[in-house]
Amino acid sequence: MIFLSFRKMSKVNRHINGNLVIFDLDGTLLNTIEDLGCAVNHALSLKGFPEHQLKEYRKMVGNGVRNLVTRALPPDAGTAGTAGTESFTQLVDSVLSDFRQYYSAHIHLHTRPYEGIPELLRKLDSEGYSLAVASNKFQEGTEALIGHFFGGIQFTAVLGNRDGAALKPSPEIIQEAVASSPGIVRTIMVGDSETDIATAKAAGIASVAVSWGFRTKDALLEADRIAEDTSSLYGILKELSL
């Protein structure tokens, strides 16, 4: 699979309205849970570990694919006789490698945008909003999904997890997105999890949680606003904008 680079994309010769909207990816723009779950199950099966029902992965995702793989392993995976001669860290590395190989080859087999998301992005783009993506998914996978599903949208930054980069809820990824977006006065974070809300708070920006993602609504109560669908999300973004 060829991964395209979006890190230096910018809006040239277009009116910028001073607002930057930073979107989480998994559970916010795209429903990726089936492809993620299938990839983890494949990696687990190669080691002889039990697989999980796909719906169970909704509680495991977040904080990067290494944490996803670690949570999916059996509780006794690091004990002698289960992991063999491997240390637990080596075991996670091996399962993660198998996961990434499978996932990269099947990354958008079942993944789809949530209803109304492509239309929302095009509308915001046409109205001069700067748009960015901040994900804990590995960089190559983040770029591949954005390129496949939203290739016609101009993003000022498409940021995933990279070597040496801090994962959300560190505000560093927000700061990087802002630095890549000239002319920005106000920034809003849109996500589906507690991690996204905490990231926005750490960065000192407004947070909007979407209810259609991988967490229950009760987990989103710390957000500044909660959107039930893309129509209400658009209205909230307009209210919070300059």
C-alpha positions in Angstrom: 0.0 0.0 0.0 1.3 3.5 -0.9 0.9 6.1 1.9 0.5 9.7 0.8 2.0 12.6 2.8 -0.4 15.3 3.9 1.8 16.9 6.5 2.6 20.0 4.5 -0.8 20.6 3.0 -2.0 24.2 3.3 -4.7 26.4 2.0 -3.2 28.6 -0.7 -5.1 31.5 -2.2 -8.2 30.8 -0.2 -10.0 32.9 2.4 -9.3 31.8 5.9 -12.0 32.7 8.5 -9.7 32.4 11.5 -11.1 29.2 12.8 -9.3 25.9 13.0 -11.3 22.7 13.6 -9.2 19.7 14.7 -10.9 16.3 14.3 -10.0 13.0 15.9 -10.1 10.2 13.3 -11.3 6.8 14.7 -14.8 7.1 16.1 -15.2 10.7 14.9 -14.7 10.9 11.2 -14.5 7.2 10.4 -16.0 4.0 11.9 -12.9 1.9 11.9 -13.7 -0.6 14.6 -14.3 -3.6 12.3 -11.0 -3.3 10.5 -9.2 -2.6 13.8 -10.8 -5.6 15.4 -10.2 -7.9 12.5 -6.5 -7.0 12.4 -6.0 -7.5 16.1 -7.8 -10.8 16.0 -5.6 -11.9 13.1 -2.5 -11.0 15.1 -3.8 -12.8 18.2 -4.7 -15.9 16.2 -1.1 -16.2 14.9 0.1 -16.5 18.5 -2.7 -18.9 19.5 -4.4 -16.4 21.7 -8.2 -16.2 21.9 -9.9 -13.6 19.7 -12.5 -11.0 20.8 -15.9 -10.1 19.4 -15.6 -7.0 17.3 -17.9 -5.0 19.6 -15.5 -5.5 22.5 -12.9 -3.4 20.7 -14.9 -0.3 21.2 -13.7 -0.3 24.8 -10.1 -1.1 23.9 -9.3 1.5 21.3 -7.7 4.8 22.3 -4.1 5.9 23.2 -2.6 4.3 20.1 -2.4 0.9 18.5 0.3 -0.4 21.0 -2.1 0.1 23.8 -4.9 -1.5 21.8 -2.8 -4.6 21.2 -1.8 -4.7 24.9 -5.4 -4.6 26.1 -6.4 -7.3 23.7 -3.8 -9.8 25.0 -5.0 -12.3 27.7 -4.3 -11.2 31.3 -1.7 -14.1 31.6 0.0 -13.4 28.3 3.2 -12.3 30.1 3.5 -15.3 32.4 6.0 -18.1 31.8 4.6 -20.8 29.6 2.2 -18.5 27.8 4.6 -16.0 26.2 7.3 -18.7 25.9 10.8 -17.3 26.1 9.6 -13.8 25.0 9.4 -11.0 27.5 6.0 -9.3 27.6 7.5 -6.3 25.8 8.8 -8.6 23.0 5.5 -10.3 22.8 3.6 -7.0 22.4 6.2 -5.9 19.8 5.6 -9.1 17.8 1.8 -9.0 18.0 1.9 -5.3 17.1 4.1 -6.0 14.0 1.6 -8.7 12.9 -1.3 -6.3 13.5 0.3 -3.5 11.5 1.1 -5.7 8.6 -2.4 -7.0 8.3 -4.1 -3.7 9.1 -2.1 -1.8 6.5 -3.2 -4.3 3.8 -6.9 -4.2 4.9 -7.1 -0.7 6.3 -10.3 0.4 4.6 -12.0 -2.9 3.9 -14.9 -2.3 6.3 -14.2 1.3 7.4 -16.6 4.0 6.4 -17.2 7.6 7.1 -20.0 8.3 9.6 -23.2 9.6 8.0 -22.9 13.3 6.9 -19.2 13.6 7.6 -17.9 14.1 4.0 -20.6 16.7 3.4 -19.7 18.5 6.7 -16.0 18.6 5.9 -16.7 20.0 2.4 -19.1 22.6 3.8 -16.6 23.8 6.5 -13.8 23.8 3.9 -15.9 25.9 1.5 -16.6 28.4 4.3 -13.0 29.1 5.0 -12.5 26.9 8.1 -9.0 25.5 8.5 -9.3 21.7 9.1 -6.8 19.4 10.7 -6.7 15.8 12.0 -5.1 14.8 15.3 -5.1 11.0 15.9 -3.3 8.5 18.1 -3.3 6.1 15.1 0.1 5.5 13.6 1.0 8.2 11.0 1.0 6.1 7.9 -2.4 4.7 8.7 -3.8 8.1 9.5 -2.6 9.5 6.2 -3.8 6.5 4.2 -7.4 6.7 5.6 -7.6 10.5 5.1 -6.3 10.2 1.5 -8.7 7.4 0.7 -11.9 8.8 2.1 -11.3 12.6 2.1 -8.8 13.2 -0.7 -10.8 16.2 -2.0 -10.6 18.1 1.3 -7.7 20.4 2.1 -6.2 19.8 5.5 -3.6 22.1 7.0 -2.3 19.1 9.0 -2.9 15.4 9.2 -1.2 14.2 12.3 -0.9 10.7 13.7 1.4 9.0 16.1 5.1 9.2 15.1 8.3 8.1 16.7 9.1 10.5 19.5 5.7 12.2 19.4 3.6 12.4 22.5 0.2 10.7 22.3 -3.0 12.5 23.2 -4.0 13.7 25.8 -0.7 15.6 25.5 -1.5 19.0 23.9 1.6 18.8 21.7 -0.3 17.5 18.7 -2.8 20.4 19.0 0.1 22.8 19.2 1.6 21.3 16.1 -1.7 21.5 14.2 -2.1 25.2 15.1 1.5 25.9 14.0 0.7 24.4 10.6 -2.4 26.6 10.2 -1.6 30.2 9.5 -4.0 33.0 10.4 -5.8 31.0 13.2 -7.4 32.9 16.0 -9.7 30.2 17.5 -9.2 26.4 17.6 -11.9 23.8 18.4 -11.3 20.1 19.0 -13.8 17.5 17.9 -13.6 13.9 19.2 -15.4 10.9 20.5 -13.6 10.1 23.7 -12.4 11.2 27.1 -8.9 11.4 25.6 -10.0 14.0 23.1 -11.7 16.1 25.8 -8.6 15.9 28.0 -6.4 16.9 25.1 -8.5 20.0 24.4 -8.5 21.0 28.0 -4.7 20.6 28.2 -4.3 22.8 25.1 -6.8 25.4 26.5 -9.2 25.1 23.6 -12.9 24.3 23.2 -14.0 20.6 23.0 -16.9 19.2 21.2 -17.7 15.5 21.7 -19.6 13.4 19.2 -22.1 10.8 20.5 -21.8 8.4 17.5 -18.3 7.2 18.3 -16.7 4.4 20.4 -17.7 5.7 23.9 -21.0 6.1 25.7 -22.5 9.5 26.2 -21.8 9.3 29.9 -18.1 9.3 29.2 -18.4 12.6 27.3 -19.9 14.8 29.9 -16.8 16.8 30.5 -16.8 18.2 27.0 -17.9 21.8 26.4 -20.6 20.6 24.0 -21.9 17.3 22.7 -23.1 16.7 19.2 -25.7 14.1 18.4 -25.3 14.2 14.6 -23.4 16.1 12.0 -26.1 18.7 11.6 -25.9 19.6 15.3 -22.1 19.5 15.1 -22.2 22.0 12.3 -24.4 24.3 14.4 -22.2 24.0 17.4 -19.1 24.8 15.4 -20.8 27.9 14.0 -21.7 29.0 17.5 -18.2 28.5 18.8 -16.6 30.2 15.8 -15.5 33.8 15.6 
